[in-house]
Amino acid sequence: MNKSDGMNYAPRGEVNKVVEKGQFLFSAIGLDHGHIYGMCNGLIEAGAELVSVYDPDPEKVKQFVNSFPQAIAASSREEILRNPEIQLVASANIPKDRGPLGLEVLDHGKHYFTDKPAFTKKEQIEKAKKKVEETGLKWGIYYSERLHVEAAVYAGQLIEEGAIGEVVQVMGTGPHRANAESRPDWFFDPESFGGILCDIGSHQIEQFLYYANAKDANVLHSKIGNYTLPDYPEFQDFGDAALVADNGATFYFRVDWLTPEGLGTWGDGRVLILGTKGYIEVRKYIDIARSPSSDHVYLVNQEGEKYVDASGQVGFPFFGAFLLDCLHDTENAMTQKHAFKAAALSVEAQERAVPIQKYDSGTEA
């Protein structure tokens, strides 16, 4: 794992195979974002077999095959799409292209597992919904800041057990380190990556819906700004939003590309979950000035105060559950409605966001 660079952060977990050898084959198409490595790690640890890879950039393919030597470099994406033995395609291509690729994948009778943001426009989501209904196939989305963080998984289990009662509010922070000099051109183009609330904000909205057990939410307000990258005037290095769920739970989150170099990881991601009988704080990737490790959970309820190091405690159950959902047409890993709703609210928050403008407050006392 590269803890200094979120784009290439690829968690590894314990091997916990839910399928037999040869039972589930998948391929990768599109290596534009390093999340594809974490996605493949999770699927392989659950027992899926990675058989091939395609990207138009041979250097990206070379690096990928170095990490996954079992993957054969395909000559084209059509070679993968037309292979009847491949059951799923995983992709982390440029965000604006993830929706269109998914339509192709499902049209070829395969399940799809894409990095977030899965979509950059509302019309892409509507097309995906129709295609899922038409084909009965899965369109999985890699919301890694909950699915691939043991502390976040553990917090969800505590909530399900009733440790803090009914969730009434969630606050989330998703700071990232920009590493602007190493980013591709598309990273700075909102049309390509969807904007900061659509992109990394999707992590936050997904976890809110999950922890609050909400089916829907309204975006109350959202803001975006660029404080540090004047050479990229269309880029957004800050965004925040407030939402209220259909069950009355409220949410505030902030995302940014402002992580200082002095932090020991790419971002001090946290979530604070308030319930009627207690609260939970998750410090996902670091406990600053105390521990450089990940997966810190703090619980306060009627029984007292508790700290849990969740690393190695619960693993990453999403991946095995997702494979079984694909095989058995179930929805135990994540419902399709939930995956699409989180994406839709992220796009809405982005589209409604008010640009932050500096203004002269005047001299009046």
N, C-alpha and C positions, 0 to 999 in steps of 0.2 A: 504494500500500500504506500502511496505517495501522499503523506499527510500535509505537505506544503502546497500542493496543487490540487484543487478540487476537481479540475477537469480530468485528471488522471488518477483520481482516488478510486480504487477498486477493492472493496472489502473481500475477504475470504472467510469462510466459515467451516464448520465441521461437515464432513461428507455424511449425508443422510439420504440415501437413495430410496426413492419411492417407486421406481420402475426398474424392470429387469433390463439386462443388456439387450440392445436392439429394439427395445419397445418404443423409444421416443428419440427420433433423430431431428436435429435442427441445424440451421445454417445462419450465418451472419451476412447481412448486406448493408453497407454504409458504415464507415469507421470515422466519421467526422468528429465525433466526441468520444473522449476516453471512457465514458460510462459503459460503452459496449463491453469492456473488460469485466467490470463488476457484474453486468447482466449475464455474461457467459459463465463467470465463476459460479453464480447462484444456480443457474440451470444445470451445470455440470455436477455440482455438489449434490443436487437432487436426483441425479441419475440420467439426465438427458445426455445424448452423445452429439458433440459438435463435429460435423462432417465436412463442411466447406465454408468458404468465405469469398465475398467479392466486394471490391471497391475500385473505382477507376484509377486511384492513386496506387501504383505498385509499391511505393515505399511504405504506405500504411499497411498494405497487405503483408509485406515482409515482416514488419514489426509485430503484427498480429500473429502470424504463423510462428514467430519465435516464441511467443507466449503460449500459443496453442498449436503445437506441432501436429496434432491429429487433424487439423483443419486443412483441407486441400484447397488451393487457390483455384477458383472457378474462372473461366474465360469471360464470362458475362453474368449479369444477374438473371438473364433468361435461362441460363443453364441451371441455376438453382431453382427458379420458379417452376420450371418444367419437369423437375425431378420428382416423380410421384412418391418416392420414399421419404422425402423431407416433409415433416409434419408442421414445422414452425420456422418462421424467419424472425430473427432478432435484428434490430437496427438502431443505430445512433447516427443517422445521417443528419444533414442540415435541417433544423426544425421545420422550415417551411415546406420541406419535401417529405416529411414523415407521414402526413395524411395521405397524399397521393400514392406513396409506396404501399401503404397499408391496403388501399383499395385493390392494387395489383395483386398483393399477396393473397388476400381473401378470394379474389377472382380465380386464383390458381389452386384453391382448395386447401390453403394452409392457414394455420393460426399465426397471429402477429404479436410481437412483443417489442414495443418501441420505447425509447428513452423519452423522458419528459423534456420540454413540452411536446405532447403528442400532436398538437395542433397550434396554428397561429391565427386562424380565422374561424368564425362561427360556422361558415358554410362547410368547412372541412369536417367539423364535428357532425353536422347533419348528414353529410354523405356517409360518414363512418357508421352512424347509427343505422341508416338504411341498409348498408352493406352487411352489417352484423345480423340484422333481422332477416335479410335475404339468404345468407349463407349458413347461419347458425354457428359461425366460427368465433373464436375469441380475439379480442383486440386489447391485449394487456398493455399497461403503462407502468414504467419503472419509476415510481415515486420513491426514490432511494432513501431520502432523508427520514422516512419512517420504516420502509420495508427492509432496508439494509443497515439498520442501526439497532443493535440489541437493546439498548436502553429505551428506545422508542417502542420496540415490541413489548418489552417488559412493562412499560407504563400502561400500554393498552390492556395487558393482562390484569394489572392491578385494578383498572377501572372496571373491567368486566366482572371482577370478583367483588366489586362494591366497596373498595378500600376508601374512596373519597365521596361516596354517595353519587348523586346526580350531577353531571358536569354542567356548570352554568357559564363558565367563561374559559377561553383559551387565549394565551398570548404567545406568539412565536417570533423568533428572530432567526434570520437566515443570512448572516454575513458571509461574504466570499472574498478571496484575494483575487484581484483582477489579473495580475501577471500579464499586463497589456502587451508587452513586447513579444510574448510567445503565442499570442492568440491569432487565429486566422482572420481574414478580412470579414467573413460573414458574422463573426462575433460582435462586430460593432454596427451592424445593419439591423435596425429593428424589424424591417420587413423579412429578414432571414431568420432571426431568432425569436421574434414575437414581442419583444419588450420585456423589461425586468419582471413585471408582475405576472405576465403570461409564462415566463420561463421559470425562474427560481421561486416565484410566488406560488406556482402550482404545487410545490412541495407543501407549503404552508397551508393552503386551502384544503388539500387532501387530508392532512392530518387533523385539521379542525373538524371536518365532517366525520372523520372516523372516531376521534376521541369523544365528540359530543353526541355521537349516534344520531346524526342529522341526515335527512334525505335531501334537503335543499337549503338554500340561504339566499339572502338579499345582500347585495353590495351597497353599503351605506355611503361610503366615499372612498376615494383612492387618489394618491398623488405620486408623481414621478419627478426626478430631478437629475441634473448632471453637475456635480460639484468639483470633480477632479480631472476630467478628461476633455478639455476644451478643443483638443485636436479632433475629437469625434463628437461634434455638436449634437448629432441625433441619438447618441448613446445615452443610456440612463444608468447611473451608478447608485441610485437610491430610489426606493419606492416603498410605500406603505398603504395599508387599507384597513377598513373596518367592515365587518359583516355581522349579520344577525341570522341565526338559523331558524328553520321552521318550528323547532321545538323551544325557541326562546333563548338558546345559548348564544352568547356573543363572542366576538373574535376580533383581535387586533394583531396585525403582523407587520414586521418591517424586514425588508431584504435590501442588501447593498453589496457593492464591490469595493468596500473601504477597509478591509482587514489590513492592519498594519504589519510590517515585516517582522516586528518583534514577537508576534504571536507564534506559538509552536505548532500551529496547524493552519489549514487554509481558511477556517472560519469557526468562530465560537458559537455554533448553532445551539439554540436552547428552546425549550417550550415549557410554559408554566400553565398547569391545568388546575383550575379552581372548581371544587365540588361543594355540595351542600354539607359534607361531613369531613372535609379535609382538602389538601392540595398536594400536587406532585410537581417537582421541577426536574426536568431532564437536561443534563449538560452532555450533549451528544459526543463531542469530539475532544474535549479537553476540560479540565477543571483548573482554570488559570491560577498560576503561581502556587498550585498545590500538587497537581498530578498531570503529567503529559498524556496519560492514557485516555481512552474513550469510555463511554457508556456509564456515566454517573447518574444515579437516580436518587432523589431526595423525596421522602414521603413524610407528611405531617397529617395526622388524623386524631380521632378521639383517644386512640391508644398511646399516642406519643410521637416522637420523632425517630426517623429511621433513614439510614444511608445504605444503599445497595450498589455494589460494583456489579453491573449486569453483564459484563464481558464473560462470554462462555456459559451464560446461564440459560438462555432460551433459544439461541440460534436464529435462523432466518426462515421461518416456516412458510413464508409466502411462496417460495419457488417450488417446493414439493407440492403444495396445494394447487398451484397454478398448473403444473404438469397434469395432475389428476383431473383438474377441471377440464382441461383440453381433451383428455381421453374419455371422460365420462359425462361431459356436458353438464357439469355442476358449477356452482359459484361459491366455493368455500374460501378461495384466496382473496377475491375482491369481486363484488358484483360489477357487471358491465355498466349499470346505471351510475354507480358510485364513481367509477373511473372516468366516465364521460362528464358527470356533473362537476367534478373537481376541475376538469379541463375547461368546461364551459364558463364556470365562475371566474377562472383565472383570465380567460380571454375578455370577459365582461369587465373585470376590474381594470385590465389594461386599457380597454377601449374608452372607459369612462374616466380614466385618470386625468387629473388636473396638473399641468406642468407647474412646478414650483418656480416662482419668480421672485427675485430680490426686489425690494421696493424701498423707497425713501420714506422713513417714518416721520420726517419733518423735525422741527425744533420745538414744537409745542410741548409744554411740560404736562 
